[in-house]
């Protein structure tokens, strides 16, 4: 017994005619008659009386009709539900990101996605940077966003943004009037650092060690907002991702100073499974690929006069401010 046979039976009853039923289901009258006969053969009892021009149900046929209508209604409801998923009228997207990506890079594109697709439920998850790929692989989220992840079988990744590291100070700090400094000039400066051990912290520490320079850490703090607050007091400086400092640089609460030896950027990537991605996560993934990250950097008071574009894995990033950065590989 197939749903199409039940469809034909209901059409015959509601149209009171094999001819009109065949027109309704876009089949020949003979095909409709065969479908009903198959049902009768399957159950071994007559379902319709064919001694008149109208379709008259037997008692068994009436019982079948009630159930057939419920089954067809459920099929149609299921079809509408699947169409809603396909047309982005329903669904959910789970996305995982670490602190700085979640707070400073994702809010604008996620808000834009929600405005475009208000019926899609967004489920954002904050996690440690090295957990992102694991959450995607275990299907706890659909998309991961943040620093470059350890490669895993079955996952795809794409770099979407280069986030340069910048040295920032308060506008009144002695360094704030200098266009650029050498690393050696920072020997006696007090640095505010993130307390979490990250690849970015390793990169900064390695940079100072490679140049035989002490890194004078005055305070290890729990998040970037606190670090920026400390920097704004004028009592010290910090090296942070440009995305973290963007708002403060734009309104003049912080200034950036070029460090000759500091030419690195974090590679920000999206991570997703290579199969089974539904339309809603696919739509968000496409938006993240197309998002104008570099345009958002315009207007920031960033140092730089080289005119070179930042590079991630030897691929130029377009429309970036005039600065040159090398990738930080995770």
N, C-alpha and C positions, 0 to 999 in steps of 0.2 A: 504494500500500500504506500503510495507516494502522495505528497501534498497536492500535486497537480490533479490527481484523481479526485481528492476531496474538493479542490477548487471547482472542478467541473460539476460535481454533484450539487454543491451549494449554488452555483450559477444556474443550474437547471431549475432548482426549487424557487429561487428568487425571481427568475425571469419567466417562469411558468411555460417554458418552451425550449426544446432542443435547439431550434434555429437561433433564437435570441441569445441563448447561453453560448452557442458557438461563436457568435459575433463578439460577445463580452470577453471571452477568453482567447480570442484570436486563433481559434482552431476550426477545423471543418466539423460539420454536424456528425459525420461518421466517427471522427476522433473522439468527440465528446461521448458518443454512445458507447464506444469501445472502452473508454476509461471507466464509465459506470458499470459496464458489464464485468470488468476486471474486479471491481470491488465486490460485486455479487458473487463471483466465482471464488474469491478469496475467503469470504465469510460463509459461503454455501447457502445463502438465503436471499430472496428477492428484496430489493431496496426501493424500487419504483414500479408503479403500475403503468404500462404502456398501452392501455386500451382507449386512450383519448389523445387529443392534440396537446393536452397539458401534462406536465410531470406531476404525478400524484405519488406521495410517499406512502410506503407501508409503515406499520408500527415500528419495525426495525429501522427503517429509513429515517424516521423522525428522531430516534435515539442517536443515530449516526450524525444527523444534521447538527444537533446541539454540540456534540463533541468536535465535529469538523469545523464549526464556526470558531470555537475556542482555539483550536490548533492554528487555524489560518490567522486569527487575530494575534496570537503569539508570534507567528512567523513574521507578520507585517511589523509588529513592534520591534522584533529583533532586527529586521532589515532597516528600520528607521534609526535604530540605535547605532548600527554599523555605519550608516550614511553620516550620522552626526560625528562619529569619530573621524571619518574620512574628510568631512568638510570643516573640521575644526570647530564644530559646535558643541563638542563634548570631549572629555579626556583630562589627562593630568600630565604634568611634567615634573620629574624629580631632578634637581640639580644640586651638586655638591661643590663647595668652594672653600678655600682657606680664608683666614681673616681679612687680609688686605684686598684680595680679589673680591670677596663678598661685600666689603664695605665701600671700596673705592672704584671698582670697575663695573660690577654687575648691576647696581641699582638702576641706572638709566636704561640699559637694554631690556631688563626684566620688566620695568614699568611700561616701556614701549610695547613689549609683547603682550602684556596684560590689557592694554588699551585696545590693541588690535583683536585680541581673542579673549574677551571677558568671561567666556564660559569654560575656559581651560583652567583647571586648578593648578596653581604653582606651589610646589613643595621644595623650599630651599633648605639645604642642610649645611651647617657650618662644621668643618672638620679640620684636622691637621693636614698640611699639604701633601704628605706622603700617603695619606689614606684615600685620596680621591680615586685613583685607578682601582683600588680594591673594591670600593663601593660600587663603581660602575660594573666591574667584572661580576660581582655577586648580585647584580640587578637590584640593588637597594636604591639606586638612582639611575636615571637615564643618561645624564650628561655630567661630566666632570669639567671644572673650569679652574685654571690656576697654573702654578709653576709646572714645569715639565716633569712628567711622571716616568717611573720605571716601566719599561715596555712589558706588556702582558699579551699572551696569546688570545686572540679573539677580539682585541680592542684596536680601535683606530684613533689617531691623534693628529691634530692640525694646529700649528702655531698661528695665532690670530693677531698677536700684538707683541711688540718689544717695549718693555717698561724700563727705561733707563734709571740707574741709581744716581741720585743727586745729593750733594752736600748742601744742607740748609742751615740758616742762622736767623736770628732776629734782625730786623732792620737796623737796630742800633748797635749791633755787635761789631767789634773792631774789624772783622773780616768782611763785613757786608759791603764795604765800599770798593772791594777789590774785584776786578773782572775775573781773574783766575789766580790760583795759588798752586804751588808745587806741594806734593805730599809732605816734603820735609818741613814745610811751614806749619804743619798741623801737629808737630811734635808735642807742643805744650798745651794743646787745646783739650778741653774736657768734652767727652762724647757721651751722649745719651743713646743707649742701645736697647733693642728688644730683648726681653728675658728668655724668650723661646729660642732654642737652638735650631736655626734654619740654614738653608743653603746660602741665603743672602748674608747672614752673619758670618758663615764660613768664608765667603768670598771677600768680605771686607777685612776679616782677620788675616787671610792669606795675602791680600794686597799689601797690608802694612808689614807683615813678616817678610815678604819677598823683597821689600825695600829697606829691610833692617830698621824699621821704624816702630817705636812703641805706640800702642793704641791705649790711650788713657781713658778708660771707661769710668765715668763719674757715677752713672746709675744704670741699672738694668730694669726696664719698666715693662708692664704687662701688655700694653697695646700701643699702636701708633698714635692714637689721639693723645695719650698721656705723654708720649715722647715729644710730640709737637708742642704741647702745652709747656713742657720744660724748656724747649728751645726758645719759645716766645718770651721767656723770662730774661733771655740774654745771658744766661749763666753757662751756656754750653752750646754745642752744635750736634748735628746728627746726619747720618747718611741713610736716606730712605728712598723707596721707589718714587718715581715722579708722580705716579697716580695718587700716592698717599699725600703728597704735598700740593697737588694741583690747585685745590680751592684756596689754600692759604697763600700760595704764590700769586694767584690771580687777583686777590684783594689786597695784597701787600703786607699781610701779617708775617710772612716769612720771605726771605730772599734766598736764591740759590747762587752758589759760588762754584765756578768750574775748578775742578781738580785735574791737573794735567794727566795724572796717571789713572784717574778713575774713568774708564771708558767701557763700562760693562752695563748690560741690560738683562733683566729677567725675561726669559721666553715664556709668554703666557699662551696656553694652549687649551683647546677643547678635546675631551676624551669621550668616546662613545663606543658602543658595541658595533661590530661590523655587520650585524644582521638583526632583524626583528625590531627595528626602531619604528614606532608608530608615527602617524602624521603630526601629532602635537609636538613631541620631542624633535622631530625632523624640522618643523617650522622654526622652533627656537634655535636649533643648531644653525640653520640657514641665516637667521637674523644675526647671530653672534659672528658668523663668518663675514657678513656684509657690514657690520657695525663700524661707523667711522671713528675708530679709537684715536687715530692720529689727529683728526680735526678737533677733537676735544682737548688736545694738547696745545692747540693754538691759543695765544693770549697768555700763556704761562710765561713768567719772566725767567725763562731758562737761559743759562749761559750757552755759548757756542757761536762760532763764526766760521766753521769749516765748510758748511754747505753740504756735507756728506749725509746720506740717509742711514739710519740705523739698519743693522743687518741681523737677521736671525737665521742661523744655519745657511749663511751665504745668500739668502734671499732678501733683496732690498725691501724695506717697508716704505710705502709711499706716503706722501703728504706729512712727513714728520717735521718737527722743528729742525733748525740747522744745528745738528750735533751728530757726533759719530760714536757709536757704542758697539762693543763686541758682546756676544751672547754669554750669559751665565748658563752653563749646562747643569741640569739637575741629575 
